[in-house]
């Protein structure tokens, strides 16, 4: 990844936004179209690169690799490479990544409530949401 010029105007604006609104920090880490989808698929457990790619067929390899590297740099996922042939690489949520589970669950519920699309078009059943949500403040 490229180095970030800490003294740039955009970086100063981001720091001001972080101080004013903590949600800005969250959006910096998990914002965008693909990151929440990647995190969602990792909620059910460790996945190999090919499994993630198969679960999100519309994402390009370049974008998937970029986002996986960003999520790893932000300490939300761990990349484990085993020295075998063919290469075996798996991705797992860190504790910080697992703490996003109630947030992603809440986002899914909100989407179903706000959408004019039949909720059954979304996840099969919220009871089958990856991992168990005991209470919005806890993670199973």
Secondary structure, 3 states (H helix, E strand, C coil): CCCCCCCCHHHHHHHHHHHHCHHHHHHHHHCCCCHHHHHHHHCCCCEEHHHHHHHCCCCCHHHHHHHHHHHHHCCCEEEEEECCCCCEEEEEECHHHHCCHHHHHHHHHHHHHHCCCCHHHCCCCHHHCCCCCCCCCCCC
